[in-house]
């Protein structure tokens, strides 16, 4: 559906920060403009003051993902509703830029981008997109990557609700770490078993003296 892609705005913004690594990519006007993708009209309105505003919205959106990821779905919805009330959307019917083969417009709902400033416009779109995804698929489809130290946000679109990582890279890293941990435990168990056998053998030898 046309509205589904708006949820990517929320993920894109949240993932500009990596708290566990103390990294923040949202440090300049150009970095903020990069979040808009093809929405150049909104991007052109970005000013220096928007950098701080975007960081504030980012923290609130991350809180939604954290609540959903922890299983507190009521809190996730409450936090999201707070954003929706503060940053309402302006839906419009659009379609002139997308035509069928016979030249007739493909009418669809489009979120207008004429708020008071760029951060408010982005927050409105990101919050609405996240709300659409949550109500369409469920709050348990909002997650944070389980491969430490990464805690990037993601939207689970898997058929069996099995996604746990933000990317294939993190999934591979987590699987390798789990494999190594398993091998380490097996090695320790083998050493412990060998020592136990040696102890038992020594005990038998002493008893025969």
C-alpha positions as CSV (number, residue, x, y, z in Angstrom):
1,X,0.0,0.0,0.0
2,X,1.2,3.5,-0.8
3,X,1.3,4.6,2.9
4,X,3.5,1.6,4.0
5,X,6.8,3.2,2.9
6,X,6.3,6.1,5.3
7,X,7.3,3.8,8.2
8,X,10.8,3.7,6.8
9,X,11.1,7.4,7.7
10,X,11.0,6.4,11.4
11,X,13.5,3.6,11.1
12,X,15.9,5.8,9.1
13,X,15.8,8.5,11.7
14,X,16.2,6.2,14.7
15,X,19.2,4.5,13.2
16,X,21.2,7.7,12.8
17,X,22.3,7.0,16.4
18,X,24.1,4.0,17.9
19,X,23.9,4.6,21.7
20,X,26.0,1.6,22.6
21,X,28.8,2.7,20.4
22,X,28.4,6.4,21.3
23,X,27.9,7.3,17.6
24,X,25.7,10.0,16.2
25,X,25.4,10.6,12.5
26,X,22.9,13.4,12.9
27,X,25.4,16.3,13.3
28,X,24.8,18.6,10.4
29,X,22.1,20.1,8.1
30,X,23.4,17.9,5.2
31,X,23.0,14.8,7.4
32,X,19.4,15.8,8.2
33,X,18.6,16.5,4.5
34,X,19.9,13.0,3.7
35,X,17.1,11.5,5.7
36,X,14.4,12.8,3.3
37,X,15.5,10.7,0.3
38,X,13.5,11.8,-2.7
39,X,11.4,14.3,-0.7
40,X,13.6,17.3,-1.8
41,X,10.9,19.9,-1.1
42,X,11.0,19.2,2.6
43,X,14.8,18.7,2.6
44,X,15.3,22.3,1.2
45,X,13.6,23.7,4.3
46,X,16.0,22.2,6.7
47,X,17.9,24.8,8.8
48,X,20.5,24.5,11.6
49,X,17.8,24.6,14.3
50,X,16.3,21.4,12.8
51,X,19.3,19.3,13.8
52,X,18.4,19.6,17.5
53,X,14.7,19.1,16.8
54,X,15.4,16.0,14.8
55,X,17.4,14.5,17.6
56,X,14.5,15.1,20.0
57,X,12.1,13.4,17.7
58,X,14.6,10.6,17.2
59,X,14.7,9.9,20.9
60,X,10.9,9.7,21.1
61,X,10.7,7.4,18.2
62,X,13.4,5.1,19.7
63,X,11.3,5.0,22.9
64,X,8.4,3.6,20.8
65,X,10.7,0.8,19.4
66,X,12.1,0.1,22.9
67,X,8.7,-0.3,24.4
68,X,7.5,-2.5,21.6
69,X,10.6,-4.6,21.7
70,X,10.3,-5.2,25.5
71,X,6.7,-6.3,25.1
72,X,5.1,-3.2,26.6
73,X,2.7,-2.6,23.7
74,X,0.4,-0.3,25.6
75,X,3.3,2.1,26.3
76,X,4.5,1.9,22.7
77,X,1.0,2.9,21.5
78,X,0.8,5.7,24.1
79,X,4.2,7.1,23.1
80,X,3.2,6.9,19.4
81,X,-0.1,8.6,20.0
82,X,1.7,11.4,21.8
83,X,3.7,12.0,18.7
84,X,0.7,11.8,16.4
85,X,-1.1,14.4,18.5
86,X,1.9,16.8,18.4
87,X,2.7,16.3,14.7
88,X,-0.6,15.7,12.8
89,X,-0.5,14.7,9.2
90,X,-2.1,16.4,6.2
91,X,-3.4,13.7,3.9
92,X,-4.1,14.5,0.3
93,X,-5.3,12.6,-2.8
94,X,-2.5,12.5,-5.3
95,X,-1.8,10.7,-8.6
96,X,-0.9,13.1,-11.4
97,X,2.7,12.1,-11.2
98,X,1.9,8.3,-11.6
99,X,-0.2,7.4,-14.6
100,X,-1.6,4.1,-15.8
101,X,-0.8,2.8,-19.3
102,X,-3.9,4.5,-20.7
103,X,-2.8,7.8,-19.1
104,X,-5.2,8.0,-16.2
105,X,-3.8,8.9,-12.8
106,X,-3.1,6.2,-10.2
107,X,-5.0,7.9,-7.3
108,X,-3.5,7.3,-3.8
109,X,-3.3,9.0,-0.4
110,X,-0.2,11.2,-0.1
111,X,0.9,13.0,3.1
112,X,1.4,16.6,2.3
113,X,4.6,18.3,3.4
114,X,3.7,21.8,4.2
115,X,4.2,22.1,8.0
116,X,5.8,25.0,9.9
117,X,9.3,23.5,9.7
118,X,11.2,20.5,8.3
119,X,11.4,18.6,11.6
120,X,7.7,18.8,12.2
121,X,7.0,17.6,8.7
122,X,9.4,14.6,9.0
123,X,8.0,13.8,12.5
124,X,4.5,13.8,11.2
125,X,5.3,11.4,8.3
126,X,7.5,9.1,10.4
127,X,4.9,8.9,13.2
128,X,2.0,8.2,10.8
129,X,4.0,5.6,8.9
130,X,4.9,3.8,12.2
131,X,1.3,4.0,13.3
132,X,0.2,2.5,10.0
133,X,2.7,-0.4,10.3
134,X,1.8,-1.0,14.0
135,X,-2.0,-1.2,13.3
136,X,-1.6,-3.2,10.1
137,X,0.9,-5.8,11.5
138,X,1.0,-5.5,15.3
139,X,3.3,-3.8,17.8
140,X,5.4,-6.9,18.0
141,X,6.6,-6.2,14.5
142,X,8.6,-3.2,15.8
143,X,12.0,-4.4,17.0
144,X,15.6,-3.6,18.0
145,X,18.5,-5.6,16.7
146,X,19.5,-8.4,19.1
147,X,23.2,-8.5,18.0
148,X,25.1,-6.5,20.6
149,X,26.2,-3.8,20.7
150,X,23.9,-3.0,17.7
151,X,20.4,-1.8,18.7
152,X,19.2,-0.5,15.4
153,X,15.5,-0.4,14.8
154,X,13.8,-2.5,12.2
155,X,10.3,-3.4,11.0
156,X,9.6,-7.1,10.9
157,X,7.8,-8.1,7.7
158,X,8.7,-11.8,7.9
159,X,5.8,-14.2,7.4
160,X,6.4,-16.0,10.7
161,X,7.4,-13.0,12.9
162,X,10.9,-14.4,13.3
163,X,13.1,-11.4,12.6
164,X,15.6,-10.6,15.3
165,X,18.3,-8.6,13.6
166,X,18.4,-5.3,11.6
167,X,20.5,-6.7,8.8
168,X,22.0,-9.9,7.3
169,X,25.4,-8.6,8.6
170,X,24.2,-8.5,12.2
171,X,22.5,-11.9,11.9
172,X,25.7,-13.5,10.6
173,X,27.8,-11.8,13.3
174,X,25.3,-13.1,16.0
175,X,25.4,-16.6,14.6
176,X,29.2,-16.7,14.5
177,X,29.3,-15.4,18.1
178,X,26.8,-18.1,19.2
179,X,28.8,-20.8,17.4
180,X,32.1,-19.8,19.0
181,X,30.4,-19.6,22.4
182,X,29.0,-23.1,21.9
183,X,32.5,-24.5,20.9
184,X,34.0,-22.8,23.9
185,X,31.6,-24.5,26.2
186,X,32.1,-27.8,24.6
187,X,35.9,-27.4,25.0
188,X,35.5,-26.5,28.6
189,X,33.2,-29.4,29.2
190,X,35.7,-31.7,27.6
191,X,38.5,-30.4,29.7
192,X,36.4,-30.8,32.8
193,X,35.4,-34.3,31.8
194,X,39.0,-35.2,31.3
195,X,40.0,-33.9,34.7
196,X,37.2,-35.8,36.4
197,X,38.3,-39.0,34.7
198,X,41.9,-38.4,35.8
199,X,40.7,-37.7,39.4
200,X,38.7,-40.9,39.4
201,X,41.7,-42.9,38.1
202,X,43.9,-41.4,40.7
203,X,41.4,-42.3,43.4
204,X,41.3,-45.9,42.2
205,X,45.1,-46.2,42.2
206,X,45.3,-44.9,45.7
207,X,42.7,-47.4,46.9
208,X,44.7,-50.2,45.5
209,X,47.8,-49.2,47.5
